[in-house]
Amino acid sequence: YQSDDPVTLWVNKVGPYNNPQETYNYYSLPFCHPGTNPAHKWGGLGEVLGGNELIDSQIENVDKSTICQLELDEAKVRQFKDAIENSYWFEFFMGFVGELHPDKNSDNGKHVLYTHKNIVIKYNKDQIIHVNLTQESPKPLEAGRVLDMTYSVKWLQTNVTFARRFDVYLDYPFFEHQIHWFSVFNSFMMVIFLTGLVSMILMRTLRNDYAKYAREDDDLESLERDVSEESGWKLVHGDVFRPPRYLALLSAVVGTGAQLAMLVLLVILLAIVGTLYVGYVEKL
């Protein structure tokens, strides 16, 4: 931001928590609407298809102020209760830093609406680093009540740089999973045992065939095999070393596939040992 640039809090959308694809305009719920002709910020086609529509909330930089007085009637109470029962959430943006919160909650089985929003903005020089929004002052949802919808804004300075602003969402200890090495070792030994068992069975089954094809016999009759008794791989045992068509193309495809397979295996191994983690910059 430049000096004296306005900082806008954009409201985006609401929707049920268990169905992220179902989203609505924030003001589809009977919240306090901003003044006439609020500013809109439209993104690309993907943003529109994703249901994103940023609208200026017209919230100002004040310690505490009233947005409006919300008069509850039967229709509004019914809308809010339906949103509560479907675990609606809402999304705000400020300086392209998103904030996601549960929309409303219930207290001891009663439907309540939080009437105060406390906005804390952390900044470093001329850049917004983090925005935190908490809701306070729950009031019961009852038709005929008039609720004062208020908000407050507080600015705090921080030493976190702009490049590290998302570290709070990529906390490595939080996302790190404990590796159960005993289970990994047990599975590895099981694979080795089963591989050895299958190999022993195959060797016992094919031992006679190996001896038959490896034995050199000058007798012409011994070289004549009854094709009717042969099946499976025995029918093509003489063709296994024949070069295929388009050998160069096949070699390139197989070589590239082997390279990609090794790359995927390496990435998986690095992720398992904890070296590869996009949110843990020090180890990259």
Sequence and secondary structure as in RCSB ss.txt:
>XXXX:A:sequence
YQSDDPVTLWVNKVGPYNNPQETYNYYSLPFCHPGTNPAHKWGGLGEVLGGNELIDSQIENVDKSTICQLELDEA
KVRQFKDAIENSYWFEFFMGFVGELHPDKNSDNGKHVLYTHKNIVIKYNKDQIIHVNLTQESPKPLEAGRVLDMT
YSVKWLQTNVTFARRFDVYLDYPFFEHQIHWFSVFNSFMMVIFLTGLVSMILMRTLRNDYAKYAREDDDLESLER
DVSEESGWKLVHGDVFRPPRYLALLSAVVGTGAQLAMLVLLVILLAIVGTLYVGYVEKL
>XXXX:A:secstr
  TT    EEEEEEEETT TT  EEGGGS     SSS  EE   HHHHHTT  EEE    S SSEEEEEEE  HH
HHHHHHHHHHTTEEEEEEETTEEEEEE  EEETTEEEEEEEEEEEEEEETTEEEEEEEEEEEEEE  TT EEEEE
EEEEEEE    GGGTTGGGS HHHH     HHHHHHHHHHHHHHHHHHHHHHHHHHHHHHHHHH     HHHH  
 GGG  GGGGGTTTTTS  SSHHHHHHHHHHHHHHHHHHHHHHHHHHHT   TT GGG 
